[in-house]
Amino acid sequence: MIIINFIRGFFMAVADSVPGVSGGTIAFIMGFYDDFINSLDRIVSKTVKLKEKKSAFIFLGKLGFGWIFGMGISVLILSALFEKEIYRISSLFLGLILFSIPLIIHEEKKSLRGKYSNLIFTLSGIVLVSLITYFNPVRSSDAVSLNLTYGIFIFVAGMIAISAMVLPGISGSTILVIFGLYATIITAIKDFMSLELQSLPTLILFGLGVLTGVITIIPLLKYLLANHRSKMIYLILGLMLGSLYAIVMGPRTVHVPGTETYYQVMEFKSFSGLFFFIGGMIIFGLDEMKKQIDKRQTKEIPLR
């Protein structure tokens, strides 16, 4: 089981590293989502026995080793692609996110149907992301030159990114794209893996934001999803639609290797239809796998 859980964690990390796909989706497809969620619940629960907490820690630890390894591999690949294929990767991300939107609408149709006044939350999400993107203070080189504004921005992004653990249809990577920090965090992790510690303050601030988010943001979002689900889903759709603009503008935060300049925003001539299509096929492929697993599990439930 050590190797199996290592492999599970590896594929979760690969999914977590790209916008539009979440590790939770992979956990569901590979058949261990319930074990994963239950283990997290056991660790934070005050009523669970110590033996059960220990078992949960061991299970998550095995997943964690695989996740760290998978994230490391993904970061090395993605950081290299950012340097050479920023527009193709951005086109892939557009496909991953855009094709996810109709699937979320279908999945949450009960929450959305007949509550069209909540479209104001979708509009609010689009406007919010657009403003964050337009006034984004971050460039990829900022990872080695911290200032107060940048530090607060990184911390808040970490708080919100971890919220993707409980938000349906949106991943932590998508949140980083919205904040214009995706390439920056990937680069910072790659530098740290190469024992270049100039980006360490960025990672520490981001990590502190994540820990703060676990304590404060996630419980709040769980409450909002339980009591105001329709409004939250409409807001999530707005955030995802707005993130398309963030992706188009994203290259301007990435430093062109060997120069003092940054990439230009993505235009139609730099857009790759092939990679956009590949992103869509990945999403539909994962959704089809999920449907097949749902169907199989339904058949296995005995009739009463």
C-alpha positions in Angstrom: 0.0 0.0 0.0 3.0 2.3 0.5 3.7 2.3 -3.3 0.0 2.6 -4.2 -0.5 5.6 -1.9 2.7 7.2 -3.2 1.4 6.9 -6.8 -1.9 8.3 -5.7 -0.2 11.3 -4.1 2.0 11.7 -7.2 -1.0 12.0 -9.5 -2.9 14.3 -7.1 0.1 16.7 -7.2 0.3 16.6 -11.0 -3.4 17.6 -11.1 -2.9 20.3 -8.4 -0.1 21.9 -10.4 -2.3 23.0 -13.3 -5.4 25.3 -13.3 -8.7 23.7 -14.0 -7.9 20.3 -12.5 -7.9 19.5 -8.8 -6.3 16.8 -6.8 -9.7 16.0 -5.3 -10.9 15.0 -8.8 -8.0 12.7 -9.2 -8.7 11.2 -5.8 -12.3 10.5 -6.8 -11.3 8.9 -10.1 -8.7 6.7 -8.5 -11.2 5.6 -5.9 -9.7 7.0 -2.6 -11.5 10.3 -2.2 -13.6 9.2 0.8 -10.5 7.8 2.5 -8.7 11.1 1.8 -11.5 13.3 3.2 -12.2 11.0 6.2 -8.5 11.1 7.1 -8.5 14.9 7.0 -11.6 14.9 9.2 -10.1 12.5 11.7 -7.0 14.7 12.2 -8.9 17.9 13.0 -11.7 16.2 14.9 -11.6 16.4 18.7 -13.8 13.3 19.2 -11.7 10.8 17.2 -9.5 8.3 19.2 -5.7 8.7 19.1 -5.3 5.3 17.3 -7.6 6.5 14.4 -5.7 9.8 14.2 -2.4 7.9 14.0 -3.8 5.8 11.2 -5.0 8.9 9.3 -1.5 10.5 9.7 0.2 7.5 8.3 -2.2 7.4 5.3 -1.8 11.1 4.6 1.9 10.8 5.1 2.2 8.2 2.3 0.1 10.4 0.1 2.2 13.4 1.1 5.5 11.8 0.0 4.0 11.0 -3.4 2.5 14.5 -3.6 5.8 16.2 -2.9 7.6 14.1 -5.5 4.9 14.7 -8.1 4.8 18.5 -7.4 8.6 18.6 -7.7 8.5 16.9 -11.1 5.6 19.1 -12.3 7.4 22.3 -11.2 10.5 21.4 -13.1 8.6 20.7 -16.2 6.3 23.7 -15.9 9.1 26.2 -15.1 11.0 25.0 -18.2 7.8 25.4 -20.3 7.1 28.9 -19.0 10.5 30.0 -20.3 10.0 28.7 -23.8 6.3 28.0 -24.4 4.4 30.5 -22.2 1.7 31.1 -24.9 1.0 27.5 -25.6 0.8 26.7 -21.8 -1.5 29.7 -21.4 -3.7 28.4 -24.2 -3.8 25.0 -22.5 -4.9 26.7 -19.2 -7.6 28.5 -21.1 -9.0 25.2 -22.4 -8.8 23.6 -19.0 -10.8 26.3 -17.3 -13.2 27.3 -20.0 -14.3 23.7 -20.6 -14.7 23.2 -16.9 -17.4 25.8 -16.6 -20.3 24.0 -18.4 -19.5 20.9 -16.3 -19.8 22.8 -13.1 -23.1 24.3 -14.3 -24.4 20.8 -15.1 -23.2 19.4 -11.7 -24.7 22.3 -9.7 -27.9 22.8 -11.8 -30.1 22.3 -8.7 -28.3 25.2 -7.0 -28.4 27.4 -10.0 -31.8 26.8 -11.6 -34.4 29.5 -11.0 -32.1 31.7 -8.9 -30.9 34.0 -11.6 -30.9 37.1 -9.4 -27.7 35.6 -8.0 -26.0 36.4 -11.4 -24.9 39.6 -9.6 -22.4 37.4 -7.8 -21.1 36.1 -11.1 -20.7 39.6 -12.3 -19.0 40.5 -9.0 -16.6 37.6 -9.4 -15.6 38.8 -13.0 -15.1 42.4 -11.9 -13.1 41.3 -8.8 -10.7 39.1 -10.8 -10.4 41.8 -13.5 -9.4 44.4 -10.9 -6.9 42.1 -9.2 -5.4 41.3 -12.6 -5.3 44.9 -13.8 -3.7 46.3 -10.6 -1.5 43.2 -10.0 1.7 44.4 -8.3 3.6 41.1 -9.0 6.3 40.3 -11.6 8.2 37.0 -11.7 11.4 38.7 -10.6 9.6 40.0 -7.4 10.2 36.6 -5.9 13.7 37.8 -4.9 12.8 41.4 -4.0 10.1 41.5 -1.3 8.4 44.6 -0.3 5.4 45.2 1.9 2.8 45.3 -0.8 4.1 42.2 -2.4 4.4 40.4 0.9 0.7 41.1 1.8 -0.4 40.1 -1.7 1.5 36.7 -1.4 0.1 36.1 2.1 -3.5 36.8 1.1 -3.2 34.7 -2.1 -2.0 31.7 0.1 -5.0 32.1 2.4 -7.4 32.1 -0.6 -5.6 29.4 -2.6 -6.0 26.8 0.1 -9.8 27.5 0.0 -9.9 25.5 -3.2 -9.9 22.4 -1.0 -13.6 23.0 -0.3 -14.8 25.0 -3.3 -16.4 22.8 -6.1 -14.9 23.1 -9.5 -12.0 25.5 -8.8 -8.4 24.6 -8.0 -5.7 26.3 -6.0 -3.7 26.8 -9.2 -6.7 28.7 -10.6 -6.6 31.0 -7.6 -2.9 31.6 -8.2 -3.7 32.4 -11.8 -6.3 34.9 -10.7 -3.7 36.6 -8.5 -1.1 36.6 -11.2 1.1 34.5 -9.0 1.1 31.1 -10.7 4.4 31.5 -12.6 5.9 33.3 -9.6 5.2 30.5 -7.1 6.2 27.8 -9.6 9.5 29.7 -10.2 10.1 30.1 -6.4 9.5 26.4 -5.8 12.0 25.5 -8.6 14.6 27.9 -7.1 14.2 26.4 -3.7 14.5 22.9 -5.1 17.8 24.0 -6.8 19.0 25.3 -3.3 18.7 28.9 -4.5 17.3 30.4 -1.3 16.6 33.9 -2.6 12.9 33.0 -3.2 12.5 31.4 0.3 10.8 34.5 1.9 8.2 34.3 -0.8 7.5 30.6 -0.1 7.4 31.3 3.7 4.9 34.0 3.3 2.8 31.9 1.0 3.0 29.0 3.4 1.9 31.2 6.3 -1.0 32.3 4.3 -2.0 28.8 3.5 -1.9 27.8 7.2 -3.9 30.9 8.1 -6.4 30.0 5.5 -6.8 26.5 6.8 -7.8 27.9 10.2 -9.9 30.9 9.1 -11.0 30.8 5.5 -11.9 27.1 5.0 -14.4 27.0 8.0 -16.0 30.2 6.7 -16.4 28.8 3.2 -17.8 25.5 4.5 -20.5 27.5 6.3 -21.2 29.6 3.2 -21.5 26.6 0.9 -23.8 24.9 3.4 -26.1 27.9 3.9 -25.7 30.0 0.7 -24.7 27.5 -1.9 -26.4 29.1 -4.9 -24.7 32.4 -4.4 -21.3 30.8 -3.9 -21.6 28.7 -7.1 -22.6 31.8 -9.1 -19.6 33.6 -7.5 -17.2 30.7 -8.4 -18.4 30.8 -12.0 -17.6 34.5 -12.1 -14.2 33.9 -10.7 -13.5 31.2 -13.3 -14.8 33.5 -16.1 -12.6 36.3 -14.8 -9.6 34.0 -14.6 -9.7 33.7 -18.4 -8.8 37.4 -18.6 -6.1 36.7 -15.9 -4.6 34.0 -18.1 -4.5 36.2 -21.2 -2.7 38.9 -19.2 -0.6 36.4 -17.4 2.5 36.4 -19.6 3.2 40.0 -18.7 4.2 38.8 -15.2 6.9 36.4 -16.7 10.4 37.5 -17.3 11.8 36.7 -20.8 15.0 34.6 -20.1 18.3 36.4 -20.9 16.6 39.8 -21.2 15.4 42.7 -19.0 11.9 42.6 -20.5 8.7 40.7 -19.9 6.4 38.8 -22.2 3.6 40.6 -23.9 0.0 39.7 -23.1 -1.4 36.8 -25.2 -2.9 37.9 -28.5 -4.8 36.0 -31.1 -1.6 35.4 -33.1 0.1 33.9 -30.1 -2.9 31.8 -29.1 -2.6 28.0 -29.7 -5.8 26.4 -30.8 -4.2 23.0 -30.5 -3.2 23.4 -26.9 -6.6 25.0 -26.1 -8.3 21.9 -27.6 -6.0 19.5 -25.6 -7.0 21.3 -22.4 -10.7 20.8 -23.2 -10.1 17.1 -24.0 -8.4 16.6 -20.7 -11.3 18.0 -18.8 -13.9 16.0 -20.8 -11.8 12.9 -20.4 -11.6 13.3 -16.6 -15.4 14.0 -16.5 -16.1 10.8 -18.5 -13.9 8.7 -16.2 -15.8 10.2 -13.2 -19.2 9.3 -14.8 -18.1 5.7 -15.4 -17.0 5.4 -11.8 -20.3 6.9 -10.6 -22.2 4.4 -12.8 -20.1 1.5 -11.5 -20.6 2.5 -7.9 -24.4 2.9 -8.5 -24.6 -0.7 -9.8 -22.7 -2.0 -6.8 -25.3 -0.5 -4.3 -27.6 -3.4 -3.4 -31.3 -2.8 -3.9 -33.5 -2.8 -0.7 
